[in-house]
Amino acid sequence: MENIIRYKPLNYPQKVLKLHRFSKTTTVLNMKYPAFLAIFFILTVSSASGQLTLGARGGFGISSTSFATINGIEREIGTSPIAGLIFHYNFDQKFSVGFEVNYNRFSENIIYSLDTTGRPISAGTTKIVNTKTKTDISYFQIPITGRASIGDKKIRGILELGIYGGIGINGSWTNGPNVKFYNASNNVPSKVELTGNYTLNQGKIRKWDVGGILGGGVEYKLNNTSLLFAVLRIQFGLVDIYNLNPTERSAYYVTGFDPPSASWQAANFSLGYLKTFKLPKFGSDGNKRAGKQKKSS
């Protein structure tokens, strides 16, 4: 049985014109994100001094998108393990800045059962079709974060704030759009069928992502140079993960739905270990100086 969304007439040409303007604006904004990420990273590393901290984390996360689940649309949240390596410079005992290299997988299921007027989506005239589309992308992410420790005891609080950039290494969009036209000689869509299956390399979903990070947790000092930590993080994407052309978007409108356009939203919990190494001090002439190093945080 084909998963077909029934035709519902809409004044979609006006929406298509808006989409062209939206597409141009988002293209310009998306070009700025990698540049901002690179500048932030260069300033962070060039200004860092003190002690080097290395570590690892592992945990579990949940994810969804900002796509609005209006009448007739339901969402299933995705889950995935996470893992990564940590590289930080300590400015003092309570503040450090650096970057991480993490593996993270984001996914979500969207289920269409009713159109926007509350009518069943049907194949023919009798059967209700519960069509499920799934977006699933695995990323290598590079967060750049500032980390502050709160308190002076063995167990302290943690606050984290930063940005991240992600490169997709594998992904798919199951039951994505398959546009149908009135006839082969024009480019006017008659409807969209949710029967298309696309990989990350086919361009319907974007390979890269940029967003912000906010986190908090606790750390436990094992000794002067090492500690354990537990952190809960929120990640909010700034990039539309879908990359549909105007014809595909207008086909959704013709069929009675807004086209998918959303960024990732995720939360994860991780446990980890950090080890601090003393760095040599250098004088203004570039020669190594003797001196007392600060204790690790």
C-alpha positions as CSV (number, residue, x, y, z in Angstrom):
1,M,0.0,0.0,0.0
2,E,1.4,3.4,-0.9
3,N,1.6,6.0,1.8
4,I,-0.1,8.9,0.0
5,I,-1.2,12.2,1.5
6,R,-4.4,13.3,-0.1
7,Y,-4.7,16.5,-2.2
8,K,-6.0,19.6,-0.4
9,P,-6.0,22.8,-2.5
10,L,-4.1,25.7,-1.0
11,N,-2.8,29.0,-2.3
12,Y,0.7,27.7,-2.3
13,P,2.4,30.1,-4.9
14,Q,2.5,32.8,-2.3
15,K,4.1,30.5,0.2
16,V,6.7,29.5,-2.4
17,L,7.6,33.1,-2.9
18,K,8.2,33.4,0.8
19,L,10.3,30.3,0.7
20,H,12.7,31.8,-1.9
21,R,13.3,34.8,0.4
22,F,13.7,32.5,3.5
23,S,16.2,30.3,1.6
24,K,18.4,33.2,0.6
25,T,18.4,34.5,4.2
26,T,19.3,31.2,5.8
27,T,22.0,30.5,3.2
28,V,23.8,33.7,4.2
29,L,23.4,33.0,8.0
30,N,24.6,29.4,7.7
31,M,27.8,30.6,5.9
32,K,28.6,32.8,9.0
33,Y,28.4,29.9,11.6
34,P,31.6,28.1,10.6
35,A,33.5,31.4,10.5
36,F,32.3,32.3,13.9
37,L,33.3,28.9,15.3
38,A,36.8,29.2,13.8
39,I,37.4,32.7,15.2
40,F,36.1,31.7,18.7
41,F,38.4,28.7,18.7
42,I,41.5,30.7,17.6
43,L,40.9,33.3,20.3
44,T,40.4,30.7,22.9
45,V,43.6,28.7,22.2
46,S,45.8,31.7,21.6
47,S,44.9,33.3,24.9
48,A,45.2,30.1,27.0
49,S,47.9,29.5,29.5
50,G,48.5,27.6,32.7
51,Q,47.7,23.9,32.9
52,L,46.6,21.3,30.3
53,T,43.7,19.0,31.1
54,L,42.9,15.9,29.2
55,G,39.9,13.6,29.7
56,A,37.2,11.4,28.4
57,R,33.4,11.2,28.7
58,G,30.7,8.7,28.0
59,G,26.9,8.7,28.4
60,F,23.5,8.6,26.9
61,G,21.4,11.2,25.1
62,I,17.9,12.0,23.7
63,S,17.1,14.1,20.7
64,S,14.3,15.6,18.6
65,T,13.9,18.6,16.4
66,S,12.1,22.0,16.6
67,F,9.5,20.8,14.0
68,A,6.0,21.8,15.2
69,T,3.7,18.9,16.0
70,I,0.5,20.5,15.0
71,N,-2.9,18.7,14.4
72,G,-2.3,15.4,12.8
73,I,1.5,15.1,13.6
74,E,3.1,13.2,16.4
75,R,6.8,12.9,17.5
76,E,8.9,10.0,18.8
77,I,12.2,11.1,20.5
78,G,15.4,9.4,19.4
79,T,18.0,8.0,21.9
80,S,21.7,7.3,21.5
81,P,25.0,6.7,23.4
82,I,27.6,9.5,23.3
83,A,31.4,9.4,23.8
84,G,34.2,11.9,23.5
85,L,37.7,13.2,24.4
86,I,38.3,16.5,26.2
87,F,41.2,19.0,25.8
88,H,41.1,22.1,28.1
89,Y,43.5,24.8,29.3
90,N,43.1,25.8,33.0
91,F,43.4,29.6,33.6
92,D,43.1,29.0,37.3
93,Q,41.7,26.5,39.8
94,K,38.1,27.2,38.8
95,F,38.0,28.2,35.2
96,S,39.1,26.4,32.0
97,V,38.4,26.8,28.2
98,G,39.0,24.3,25.5
99,F,37.5,21.9,23.0
100,E,36.2,18.3,22.7
101,V,35.9,15.7,20.0
102,N,32.6,13.8,20.5
103,Y,30.5,11.2,18.7
104,N,26.8,12.0,18.9
105,R,23.8,10.6,17.1
106,F,20.6,12.6,16.6
107,S,17.3,11.0,15.4
108,E,13.6,11.6,15.4
109,N,10.4,10.0,14.1
110,I,7.5,12.1,12.8
111,I,4.2,10.4,12.4
112,Y,1.5,11.8,10.0
113,S,-2.0,10.5,10.7
114,L,-4.4,13.4,10.1
115,D,-4.2,16.5,7.8
116,T,-4.2,20.0,9.2
117,T,-8.0,20.1,9.2
118,G,-8.2,16.9,11.3
119,R,-9.3,14.6,8.5
120,P,-7.6,11.2,8.2
121,I,-4.9,10.8,5.6
122,S,-6.2,7.9,3.4
123,A,-5.0,5.6,0.6
124,G,-8.1,5.4,-1.6
125,T,-11.1,6.2,0.5
126,T,-11.2,3.8,3.5
127,K,-7.8,3.0,5.0
128,I,-6.1,5.4,7.4
129,V,-2.4,5.5,6.8
130,N,-0.1,6.2,9.8
131,T,3.0,7.3,7.9
132,K,6.2,7.5,9.9
133,T,9.2,9.4,8.6
134,K,12.6,9.0,10.4
135,T,15.6,11.4,10.3
136,D,18.8,9.8,11.7
137,I,22.2,11.5,11.6
138,S,25.5,10.5,13.3
139,Y,28.0,13.3,13.9
140,F,31.5,14.0,14.9
141,Q,31.0,17.2,17.0
142,I,33.6,19.7,18.2
143,P,32.3,21.7,21.1
144,I,34.3,24.7,22.3
145,T,33.3,25.4,25.9
146,G,34.1,27.4,29.0
147,R,33.9,25.4,32.3
148,A,33.6,27.0,35.7
149,S,33.9,25.1,39.1
150,I,31.8,26.4,42.0
151,G,33.0,25.9,45.5
152,D,36.2,25.0,47.3
153,K,35.4,21.5,48.7
154,K,36.2,18.1,47.3
155,I,32.8,18.0,45.7
156,R,32.0,21.1,43.6
157,G,29.4,22.3,41.2
158,I,30.1,22.7,37.4
159,L,28.7,25.2,34.9
160,E,29.4,24.9,31.1
161,L,28.7,27.2,28.2
162,G,29.8,27.0,24.6
163,I,29.1,26.3,21.0
164,Y,29.6,23.3,18.8
165,G,30.1,22.4,15.2
166,G,29.2,19.0,13.8
167,I,30.0,17.0,10.7
168,G,27.7,14.2,9.7
169,I,29.4,10.9,9.1
170,N,26.3,8.8,8.4
171,G,22.6,9.5,8.1
172,S,19.3,8.7,6.4
173,W,15.8,10.1,5.9
174,T,13.3,7.3,5.7
175,N,9.9,8.0,4.1
176,G,10.9,11.5,2.9
177,P,9.2,13.4,0.1
178,N,8.5,11.9,-3.3
179,V,7.0,14.7,-5.4
180,K,4.3,13.9,-8.0
181,F,3.5,16.3,-10.8
182,Y,0.3,17.0,-12.9
183,N,2.2,16.0,-16.0
184,A,5.7,15.4,-17.2
185,S,5.9,18.6,-19.2
186,N,5.6,21.1,-16.3
187,N,7.1,21.6,-12.8
188,V,3.8,22.1,-10.9
189,P,3.5,19.6,-8.1
190,S,0.2,17.8,-7.6
191,K,1.0,16.2,-4.3
192,V,3.8,14.7,-2.2
193,E,4.0,11.0,-1.3
194,L,6.0,10.0,1.8
195,T,7.8,7.1,0.1
196,G,11.3,8.5,-0.6
197,N,14.4,7.1,1.2
198,Y,17.5,9.3,1.2
199,T,21.1,9.0,2.5
200,L,23.2,11.8,3.9
201,N,25.1,12.1,0.7
202,Q,22.0,12.8,-1.4
203,G,21.6,16.3,-0.2
204,K,18.0,16.2,1.3
205,I,19.4,16.5,4.8
206,R,22.5,18.6,5.6
207,K,25.8,17.1,6.5
208,W,26.8,19.8,9.0
209,D,25.3,21.4,12.1
210,V,26.1,24.3,14.4
211,G,24.6,25.2,17.8
212,G,24.9,26.1,21.4
213,I,25.6,24.2,24.6
214,L,24.5,24.8,28.2
215,G,25.4,22.3,31.0
216,G,25.7,21.8,34.7
217,G,26.7,19.1,37.1
218,V,29.2,18.0,39.8
219,E,32.8,17.0,40.0
220,Y,34.7,15.0,42.6
221,K,38.4,15.6,43.2
222,L,40.4,12.4,43.5
223,N,43.6,14.3,44.2
224,N,45.4,17.5,43.1
225,T,45.6,16.5,39.5
226,S,42.6,14.3,38.7
227,L,38.8,14.3,39.1
228,L,35.6,12.6,38.1
229,F,32.5,14.5,36.9
230,A,28.9,14.0,36.0
231,V,27.2,16.6,33.7
232,L,23.8,17.1,32.1
233,R,23.9,19.1,28.9
234,I,21.4,20.8,26.6
235,Q,22.3,21.3,22.9
236,F,20.2,23.5,20.6
237,G,20.9,23.6,16.9
238,L,20.9,26.7,14.8
239,V,20.8,25.1,11.3
240,D,17.8,23.7,9.4
241,I,18.7,20.1,9.0
242,Y,16.4,19.7,6.0
243,N,17.5,20.9,2.5
244,L,14.4,20.9,0.4
245,N,14.1,22.8,-2.8
246,P,11.1,25.2,-3.5
247,T,9.3,22.6,-5.6
248,E,9.4,20.0,-2.8
249,R,8.3,22.5,-0.2
250,S,5.3,23.7,-2.3
251,A,4.3,20.0,-2.8
252,Y,3.9,19.7,1.0
253,Y,1.7,22.9,1.0
254,V,-0.4,21.5,-1.9
255,T,-1.0,18.4,0.1
256,G,-2.1,20.1,3.3
257,F,1.1,20.2,5.4
258,D,3.9,22.5,6.3
259,P,7.2,21.2,4.9
260,P,9.7,19.9,7.4
261,S,12.0,22.7,8.5
262,A,13.7,22.3,11.9
263,S,16.9,22.3,13.9
264,W,18.1,19.7,16.4
265,Q,17.3,19.9,20.1
266,A,19.1,17.4,22.4
267,A,19.9,16.6,26.0
268,N,22.6,14.2,27.3
269,F,24.0,12.9,30.5
270,S,27.6,11.9,30.8
271,L,30.2,10.7,33.3
272,G,33.9,11.4,32.8
273,Y,37.5,11.6,34.0
274,L,39.9,14.6,33.8
275,K,43.7,14.6,34.4
276,T,45.7,17.8,34.6
277,F,49.3,18.2,33.5
278,K,51.6,21.1,34.5
279,L,52.9,23.2,31.6
280,P,56.3,25.0,31.7
281,K,56.3,28.7,32.3
282,F,58.1,30.9,29.7
283,G,59.5,34.4,30.1
284,S,59.0,37.3,27.7
285,D,62.2,36.2,25.9
286,G,60.8,32.8,25.2
287,N,63.1,30.9,27.7
288,K,61.7,28.5,30.2
289,R,61.4,29.8,33.7
290,A,61.3,28.0,37.0
291,G,58.3,28.7,39.1
292,K,55.6,27.3,41.2
293,Q,52.7,25.9,39.3
294,K,49.1,26.2,40.4
295,K,47.4,23.2,41.8
296,S,44.9,21.4,39.6
297,S,41.2,22.0,39.8
